[in-house]
Amino acid sequence: MAGHSQFKNIMYRKGAQDAKRAKVFAKLIRELTVATRSGLPDPNMNPRLRTAVAASKAANMPKDTMERAMKRGAGADDGENFEEIRYEGYGPGGVAFIVEALTDNRNRTASDVRSAFAKFGGTLGETNSVSFQFSHVGAIRYPPEAGSADEMLEAAIEAGADECESDATGHELTCPPDDFNDVREALEKQLGVALSAELTWKPSTTVEVNEDHAEGLFKLIEALDENDDVQKVASNFEVSDKVMERLSA
């Protein structure tokens, strides 16, 4: 019986991992399609598509899956027509959220996002209701072994980045959105392909939350991530190590 139970547990975990992988692929396929449609179908000539391809490779997406998504995007008006939408609101504890989505049905996505906020003690606001608490930046990440903090700072300065933050998990270099492609290309020449490169929302200040609010916030983020239309979620909260330990217990 113990062996049978262990097999069931393994199969359950594998099923959960497969489902999560499918969710990630669905979002990446959507971005590949939209990125191809937004410019040339050649990643070398289309920075957004190059970023999407790099992210897909990092997620171990099969090459033929990527190629099908790009062919769909290159088909102009054939197939789904996705729209980029940004939602803003507050989660538990007054934490600010920015949610970016790619959708073929604005009403459906708005309803789903609003329901997620309401379910976990948040409220969806108007456009620009929280974005003033964030900076829209290009964020380029490299692993720790890419170089020392001083070496990465020097590379950032040479490439035209604004900041370079280094810790045990790696290095994050940031720049204005308009400079993103130039900075990324300059860094790739110096350091090779980055772990990730994207336009994102970086909070100007963060809010430390208690255990009760943290639990609701993590559930809200999980609910948003589960939505295929949602591409990115940014928030301005932080959780202390002590609270994380209690939540993990």
PAVEX-766099 format. One record per residue (C-alpha): residue number from 1; x, y, z. Coordinates in steps of 0.2 Angstrom, whole numbers, plus 5000, padded with zeros to 4 digits. Example, Ala and Ser with C-alpha at 12.3 -4.5 7.8 and 13.67 -1.06 7.14 Angstrom:
2
node seq=1 c1=5062 c2=4978 c3=5039
node seq=2 c1=5068 c2=4995 c3=5036
//
This chain:
249
node seq=1 c1=5000 c2=5000 c3=5000
node seq=2 c1=5014 c2=5012 c3=5004
node seq=3 c1=5022 c2=5009 c3=4987
node seq=4 c1=5005 c2=5012 c3=4979
node seq=5 c1=5002 c2=5028 c3=4989
node seq=6 c1=5020 c2=5035 c3=4984
node seq=7 c1=5016 c2=5032 c3=4966
node seq=8 c1=5000 c2=5041 c3=4967
node seq=9 c1=5009 c2=5056 c3=4976
node seq=10 c1=5022 c2=5056 c3=4962
node seq=11 c1=5009 c2=5056 c3=4949
node seq=12 c1=4999 c2=5070 c3=4957
node seq=13 c1=5015 c2=5081 c3=4959
node seq=14 c1=5019 c2=5077 c3=4941
node seq=15 c1=5001 c2=5082 c3=4935
node seq=16 c1=5002 c2=5098 c3=4945
node seq=17 c1=5019 c2=5102 c3=4937
node seq=18 c1=5013 c2=5098 c3=4920
node seq=19 c1=4998 c2=5109 c3=4923
node seq=20 c1=5009 c2=5123 c3=4929
node seq=21 c1=5020 c2=5121 c3=4914
node seq=22 c1=5005 c2=5122 c3=4902
node seq=23 c1=5000 c2=5138 c3=4910
node seq=24 c1=5017 c2=5145 c3=4907
node seq=25 c1=5018 c2=5139 c3=4889
node seq=26 c1=5000 c2=5147 c3=4886
node seq=27 c1=5006 c2=5164 c3=4891
node seq=28 c1=5023 c2=5163 c3=4882
node seq=29 c1=5014 c2=5157 c3=4866
node seq=30 c1=5002 c2=5172 c3=4867
node seq=31 c1=5017 c2=5184 c3=4869
node seq=32 c1=5026 c2=5176 c3=4854
node seq=33 c1=5011 c2=5178 c3=4843
node seq=34 c1=5008 c2=5196 c3=4848
node seq=35 c1=5027 c2=5200 c3=4848
node seq=36 c1=5028 c2=5193 c3=4830
node seq=37 c1=5013 c2=5203 c3=4825
node seq=38 c1=5020 c2=5219 c3=4832
node seq=39 c1=5035 c2=5220 c3=4821
node seq=40 c1=5046 c2=5209 c3=4809
node seq=41 c1=5045 c2=5190 c3=4811
node seq=42 c1=5064 c2=5189 c3=4813
node seq=43 c1=5069 c2=5190 c3=4831
node seq=44 c1=5085 c2=5198 c3=4826
node seq=45 c1=5075 c2=5213 c3=4819
node seq=46 c1=5061 c2=5213 c3=4832
node seq=47 c1=5067 c2=5216 c3=4850
node seq=48 c1=5051 c2=5211 c3=4858
node seq=49 c1=5051 c2=5195 c3=4849
node seq=50 c1=5069 c2=5192 c3=4853
node seq=51 c1=5064 c2=5194 c3=4872
node seq=52 c1=5049 c2=5182 c3=4870
node seq=53 c1=5060 c2=5169 c3=4861
node seq=54 c1=5073 c2=5170 c3=4875
node seq=55 c1=5060 c2=5168 c3=4888
node seq=56 c1=5052 c2=5153 c3=4879
node seq=57 c1=5069 c2=5144 c3=4878
node seq=58 c1=5072 c2=5147 c3=4896
node seq=59 c1=5056 c2=5138 c3=4900
node seq=60 c1=5061 c2=5124 c3=4889
node seq=61 c1=5047 c2=5126 c3=4876
node seq=62 c1=5050 c2=5115 c3=4861
node seq=63 c1=5056 c2=5123 c3=4845
node seq=64 c1=5041 c2=5118 c3=4834
node seq=65 c1=5029 c2=5126 c3=4847
node seq=66 c1=5038 c2=5142 c3=4846
node seq=67 c1=5038 c2=5142 c3=4827
node seq=68 c1=5020 c2=5138 c3=4826
node seq=69 c1=5016 c2=5153 c3=4838
node seq=70 c1=5027 c2=5165 c3=4827
node seq=71 c1=5019 c2=5158 c3=4811
node seq=72 c1=5002 c2=5162 c3=4818
node seq=73 c1=5008 c2=5180 c3=4823
node seq=74 c1=5015 c2=5182 c3=4805
node seq=75 c1=4998 c2=5178 c3=4798
node seq=76 c1=4992 c2=5196 c3=4801
node seq=77 c1=4973 c2=5196 c3=4804
node seq=78 c1=4972 c2=5177 c3=4804
node seq=79 c1=4967 c2=5169 c3=4821
node seq=80 c1=4965 c2=5178 c3=4837
node seq=81 c1=4967 c2=5197 c3=4839
node seq=82 c1=4975 c2=5200 c3=4856
node seq=83 c1=4974 c2=5217 c3=4865
node seq=84 c1=4986 c2=5224 c3=4878
node seq=85 c1=4977 c2=5230 c3=4894
node seq=86 c1=4984 c2=5236 c3=4911
node seq=87 c1=4974 c2=5235 c3=4927
node seq=88 c1=4978 c2=5244 c3=4943
node seq=89 c1=4971 c2=5241 c3=4960
node seq=90 c1=4974 c2=5238 c3=4979
node seq=91 c1=4976 c2=5221 c3=4988
node seq=92 c1=4974 c2=5217 c3=5006
node seq=93 c1=4983 c2=5230 c3=5018
node seq=94 c1=4983 c2=5244 c3=5004
node seq=95 c1=4996 c2=5235 c3=4994
node seq=96 c1=4997 c2=5243 c3=4976
node seq=97 c1=4995 c2=5231 c3=4961
node seq=98 c1=4998 c2=5233 c3=4942
node seq=99 c1=4992 c2=5219 c3=4931
node seq=100 c1=4996 c2=5217 c3=4913
node seq=101 c1=4986 c2=5206 c3=4901
node seq=102 c1=4985 c2=5201 c3=4883
node seq=103 c1=4967 c2=5196 c3=4879
node seq=104 c1=4955 c2=5193 c3=4865
node seq=105 c1=4940 c2=5197 c3=4876
node seq=106 c1=4941 c2=5213 c3=4886
node seq=107 c1=4925 c2=5210 c3=4896
node seq=108 c1=4930 c2=5193 c3=4901
node seq=109 c1=4947 c2=5198 c3=4907
node seq=110 c1=4941 c2=5213 c3=4917
node seq=111 c1=4928 c2=5203 c3=4925
node seq=112 c1=4940 c2=5189 c3=4930
node seq=113 c1=4953 c2=5201 c3=4937
node seq=114 c1=4940 c2=5211 c3=4947
node seq=115 c1=4933 c2=5195 c3=4954
node seq=116 c1=4951 c2=5190 c3=4960
node seq=117 c1=4954 c2=5206 c3=4968
node seq=118 c1=4937 c2=5205 c3=4977
node seq=119 c1=4939 c2=5187 c3=4982
node seq=120 c1=4955 c2=5191 c3=4992
node seq=121 c1=4950 c2=5208 c3=5000
node seq=122 c1=4956 c2=5219 c3=4986
node seq=123 c1=4948 c2=5232 c3=4975
node seq=124 c1=4951 c2=5236 c3=4956
node seq=125 c1=4954 c2=5254 c3=4953
node seq=126 c1=4955 c2=5266 c3=4938
node seq=127 c1=4969 c2=5267 c3=4926
node seq=128 c1=4984 c2=5277 c3=4934
node seq=129 c1=4976 c2=5275 c3=4952
node seq=130 c1=4992 c2=5266 c3=4958
node seq=131 c1=5005 c2=5268 c3=4944
node seq=132 c1=5012 c2=5284 c3=4951
node seq=133 c1=5019 c2=5272 c3=4965
node seq=134 c1=5030 c2=5263 c3=4952
node seq=135 c1=5043 c2=5266 c3=4939
node seq=136 c1=5041 c2=5258 c3=4922
node seq=137 c1=5059 c2=5251 c3=4918
node seq=138 c1=5068 c2=5239 c3=4907
node seq=139 c1=5075 c2=5225 c3=4919
node seq=140 c1=5089 c2=5214 c3=4913
node seq=141 c1=5095 c2=5200 c3=4925
node seq=142 c1=5111 c2=5190 c3=4925
node seq=143 c1=5116 c2=5175 c3=4936
node seq=144 c1=5129 c2=5178 c3=4950
node seq=145 c1=5143 c2=5170 c3=4940
node seq=146 c1=5141 c2=5183 c3=4926
node seq=147 c1=5153 c2=5194 c3=4936
node seq=148 c1=5157 c2=5203 c3=4953
node seq=149 c1=5146 c2=5217 c3=4959
node seq=150 c1=5160 c2=5230 c3=4953
node seq=151 c1=5162 c2=5221 c3=4936
node seq=152 c1=5143 c2=5222 c3=4933
node seq=153 c1=5142 c2=5240 c3=4939
node seq=154 c1=5155 c2=5244 c3=4926
node seq=155 c1=5146 c2=5234 c3=4912
node seq=156 c1=5130 c2=5243 c3=4917
node seq=157 c1=5138 c2=5260 c3=4915
node seq=158 c1=5146 c2=5256 c3=4899
node seq=159 c1=5130 c2=5249 c3=4892
node seq=160 c1=5120 c2=5265 c3=4897
node seq=161 c1=5110 c2=5257 c3=4911
node seq=162 c1=5104 c2=5268 c3=4926
node seq=163 c1=5106 c2=5255 c3=4940
node seq=164 c1=5114 c2=5239 c3=4945
node seq=165 c1=5108 c2=5229 c3=4960
node seq=166 c1=5118 c2=5214 c3=4965
node seq=167 c1=5115 c2=5200 c3=4978
node seq=168 c1=5117 c2=5182 c3=4981
node seq=169 c1=5104 c2=5178 c3=4968
node seq=170 c1=5111 c2=5188 c3=4954
node seq=171 c1=5112 c2=5205 c3=4946
node seq=172 c1=5098 c2=5216 c3=4940
node seq=173 c1=5102 c2=5231 c3=4928
node seq=174 c1=5088 c2=5243 c3=4925
node seq=175 c1=5086 c2=5257 c3=4912
node seq=176 c1=5072 c2=5268 c3=4905
node seq=177 c1=5060 c2=5259 c3=4893
node seq=178 c1=5066 c2=5269 c3=4878
node seq=179 c1=5084 c2=5263 c3=4881
node seq=180 c1=5079 c2=5245 c3=4884
node seq=181 c1=5084 c2=5237 c3=4868
node seq=182 c1=5100 c2=5247 c3=4866
node seq=183 c1=5106 c2=5243 c3=4884
node seq=184 c1=5101 c2=5225 c3=4882
node seq=185 c1=5111 c2=5223 c3=4865
node seq=186 c1=5126 c2=5232 c3=4873
node seq=187 c1=5126 c2=5220 c3=4888
node seq=188 c1=5124 c2=5205 c3=4877
node seq=189 c1=5139 c2=5209 c3=4868
node seq=190 c1=5149 c2=5211 c3=4884
node seq=191 c1=5141 c2=5197 c3=4895
node seq=192 c1=5131 c2=5186 c3=4883
node seq=193 c1=5112 c2=5182 c3=4884
node seq=194 c1=5104 c2=5187 c3=4900
node seq=195 c1=5093 c2=5176 c3=4911
node seq=196 c1=5079 c2=5187 c3=4907
node seq=197 c1=5075 c2=5204 c3=4900
node seq=198 c1=5059 c2=5213 c3=4901
node seq=199 c1=5049 c2=5229 c3=4903
node seq=200 c1=5042 c2=5229 c3=4921
node seq=201 c1=5035 c2=5240 c3=4935
node seq=202 c1=5047 c2=5243 c3=4949
node seq=203 c1=5039 c2=5250 c3=4965
node seq=204 c1=5046 c2=5267 c3=4971
node seq=205 c1=5044 c2=5262 c3=4989
node seq=206 c1=5038 c2=5245 c3=4997
node seq=207 c1=5025 c2=5241 c3=5011
node seq=208 c1=5029 c2=5228 c3=5024
node seq=209 c1=5014 c2=5218 c3=5028
node seq=210 c1=5009 c2=5207 c3=5042
node seq=211 c1=5005 c2=5188 c3=5042
node seq=212 c1=4986 c2=5190 c3=5038
node seq=213 c1=4988 c2=5202 c3=5024
node seq=214 c1=5003 c2=5192 c3=5017
node seq=215 c1=4993 c2=5176 c3=5015
node seq=216 c1=4979 c2=5185 c3=5006
node seq=217 c1=4992 c2=5194 c3=4995
node seq=218 c1=5000 c2=5178 c3=4990
node seq=219 c1=4983 c2=5170 c3=4986
node seq=220 c1=4978 c2=5185 c3=4975
node seq=221 c1=4995 c2=5184 c3=4965
node seq=222 c1=4992 c2=5165 c3=4963
node seq=223 c1=4974 c2=5168 c3=4957
node seq=224 c1=4980 c2=5181 c3=4944
node seq=225 c1=4994 c2=5170 c3=4939
node seq=226 c1=4982 c2=5156 c3=4935
node seq=227 c1=4973 c2=5167 c3=4923
node seq=228 c1=4979 c2=5164 c3=4905
node seq=229 c1=4976 c2=5182 c3=4900
node seq=230 c1=4987 c2=5189 c3=4914
node seq=231 c1=5005 c2=5191 c3=4908
node seq=232 c1=5013 c2=5201 c3=4922
node seq=233 c1=5009 c2=5206 c3=4940
node seq=234 c1=5018 c2=5219 c3=4950
node seq=235 c1=5016 c2=5224 c3=4968
node seq=236 c1=5024 c2=5235 c3=4981
node seq=237 c1=5024 c2=5224 c3=4996
node seq=238 c1=5038 c2=5215 c3=5006
node seq=239 c1=5037 c2=5201 c3=5019
node seq=240 c1=5049 c2=5199 c3=5033
node seq=241 c1=5059 c2=5183 c3=5035
node seq=242 c1=5049 c2=5180 c3=5052
node seq=243 c1=5032 c2=5181 c3=5043
node seq=244 c1=5038 c2=5170 c3=5029
node seq=245 c1=5044 c2=5157 c3=5041
node seq=246 c1=5027 c2=5157 c3=5050
node seq=247 c1=5018 c2=5155 c3=5033
node seq=248 c1=5029 c2=5141 c3=5028
node seq=249 c1=5027 c2=5131 c3=5044
//
